[in-house]
Amino acid sequence: MIELHNVAKRFGDTVAVDDISFTVPKGKFCALVGTSGCGKSTTLRMINRLTEHSDGEIILDGQAVAAYNPVQLRRRIGYVIQDTGLFPHWNVARNIGTVPRLLKWPASKVRERVEELMQFLNLPIGEFAHKYPHQLSGGQAQRVGVARALAADPDILLMDEPFGALDPITREKLQAMLARLQARLHKTVVLVTHDMDEALRLADHLVVMRDGKIVQQGSPLALLQKPANDFVDSMLGGLERGLKQASLTRVRDHMAPLGPTLPAQSRIPDTYTLRQALSVMLRDHCERVTVADKHDVPVGELSLRRLVKEAHAQQESASES
Ligand SMILES: Nc1ncnc2c1ncn2[C@@H]1O[C@H](COP(=O)(O)OP(=O)(O)OP(=O)(O)O)[C@@H](O)[C@H]1O
């Protein structure tokens, strides 16, 4: 668990972070969003003490970070940054094994761990283990960066714009990879991102910052439902908020049982979001779609009317909770 209590950071006269408090419970995913220069990276770097905080308290698993040896602290926290920070003269396998080697794991255990992570992150060992960072694409390098951050199996993962420099398709793939990884490993994650869709897709808790302060925090749905002010509203996409909300909900949780009428011609997987379902309806000029499971067997249907009703019901339950 990560707790920040009234934390501030001053660089000379500049107040980069001003009295912020938030908590990330163990195994939860928190995203920090806000305009450029609002103090997101500084906040992240104070957690692993790459930057020392000026005021307040940062507590990891019950102990103030100030009480940790900074080097030991950083070895137990995975850190992923936009330009990967891979060592250019080390090959992929050696880069991934950095922290386990520093922790003096036996060589065979390091090798095993590196191979396990490479498989997990879809980096075939024969193809990638001996490549150097300059021989990798941006997306491959970023996967190596994530593997390196996970190598010593840290409980905490800090990620600073990890996919910021990637094209939208690669970015989307890596976001899906991160979502799968989180569903399996349940790390305590803090992600800094400029991409609101990325934040909404991955986070359990959103922290919106402006000028060093927290403007609003809560679950993605709660913020989409009730942004505290115009700034949060515009950060969340303004008019697009309804669509973003629809993107948080899966069709499988809102479809109707298959009716007696013929199945609709357009068919969508039950893993689609309500937003994707709406997009298919617009694209195919239809007001009803058949929903199929992973074996492509029809399991339900969704009409435009039901979609709107379900999205509304979701809003109601969000505002009650
Ligand atoms: N080492 C430093 N020395 C002086 N000022 C700094 C330092 N690091 C950050 N700042 C200042 O602190 C403020 C917050 O910077 P920070 O990098 O945390 O913002 P950010 O929200 O991560 O921005 P971006 O989204 O553009 O990366 C900025 O005004 C920045 O100029």
The ligand as an SDF file (V2000), in Angstrom:
LIG
                    3D

 31 33  0  0  0  0  0  0  0  0999 V2000
   14.6450   19.1590  -10.7510 N   0  0  0  0  0  0  0  0  0  0  0  0
   13.8340   20.2160  -10.8500 C   0  0  0  0  0  0  0  0  0  0  0  0
   14.2800   21.4580  -10.5670 N   0  0  0  0  0  0  0  0  0  0  0  0
   13.4610   22.5340  -10.6360 C   0  0  0  0  0  0  0  0  0  0  0  0
   12.1670   22.4790  -10.9950 N   0  0  0  0  0  0  0  0  0  0  0  0
   11.6750   21.2780  -11.2980 C   0  0  0  0  0  0  0  0  0  0  0  0
   12.4650   20.0770  -11.2480 C   0  0  0  0  0  0  0  0  0  0  0  0
   11.6980   19.0330  -11.5970 N   0  0  0  0  0  0  0  0  0  0  0  0
   10.4570   19.5240  -11.8730 C   0  0  0  0  0  0  0  0  0  0  0  0
   10.4460   20.8700  -11.6890 N   0  0  0  0  0  0  0  0  0  0  0  0
    9.2980   21.7580  -11.8540 C   0  0  0  0  0  0  0  0  0  0  0  0
    8.2270   21.2080  -11.0920 O   0  0  0  0  0  0  0  0  0  0  0  0
    6.9970   21.3730  -11.7850 C   0  0  0  0  0  0  0  0  0  0  0  0
    6.3420   20.0140  -11.9460 C   0  0  0  0  0  0  0  0  0  0  0  0
    7.1070   19.2250  -12.8480 O   0  0  0  0  0  0  0  0  0  0  0  0
    6.7260   17.7130  -13.1870 P   0  0  0  0  0  0  0  0  0  0  0  0
    7.7760   17.1880  -14.1130 O   0  0  0  0  0  0  0  0  0  0  0  0
    6.4710   16.9620  -11.9510 O   0  0  0  0  0  0  0  0  0  0  0  0
    5.3380   17.9070  -13.9640 O   0  0  0  0  0  0  0  0  0  0  0  0
    4.5130   16.8700  -14.8390 P   0  0  0  0  0  0  0  0  0  0  0  0
    3.0990   17.0450  -14.4560 O   0  0  0  0  0  0  0  0  0  0  0  0
    5.0940   15.5130  -14.7080 O   0  0  0  0  0  0  0  0  0  0  0  0
    4.7630   17.4460  -16.2930 O   0  0  0  0  0  0  0  0  0  0  0  0
    4.7560   16.7000  -17.7280 P   0  0  0  0  0  0  0  0  0  0  0  0
    3.3670   16.1460  -17.8930 O   0  0  0  0  0  0  0  0  0  0  0  0
    5.0400   17.8020  -18.6880 O   0  0  0  0  0  0  0  0  0  0  0  0
    5.8150   15.6440  -17.6900 O   0  0  0  0  0  0  0  0  0  0  0  0
    7.3110   22.0680  -13.0920 C   0  0  0  0  0  0  0  0  0  0  0  0
    7.0960   23.4420  -12.9090 O   0  0  0  0  0  0  0  0  0  0  0  0
    8.7810   21.7910  -13.2890 C   0  0  0  0  0  0  0  0  0  0  0  0
    9.3990   22.8180  -14.0180 O   0  0  0  0  0  0  0  0  0  0  0  0
  1  2  1  0
  2  3  1  0
  2  7  2  0
  3  4  2  0
  4  5  1  0
  5  6  2  0
  6  7  1  0
  6 10  1  0
  7  8  1  0
  8  9  2  0
  9 10  1  0
 10 11  1  0
 11 12  1  0
 11 30  1  0
 12 13  1  0
 13 14  1  0
 13 28  1  0
 14 15  1  0
 15 16  1  0
 16 17  2  0
 16 18  1  0
 16 19  1  0
 19 20  1  0
 20 21  2  0
 20 22  1  0
 20 23  1  0
 23 24  1  0
 24 25  2  0
 24 26  1  0
 24 27  1  0
 28 29  1  0
 28 30  1  0
 30 31  1  0
M  END
$$$$
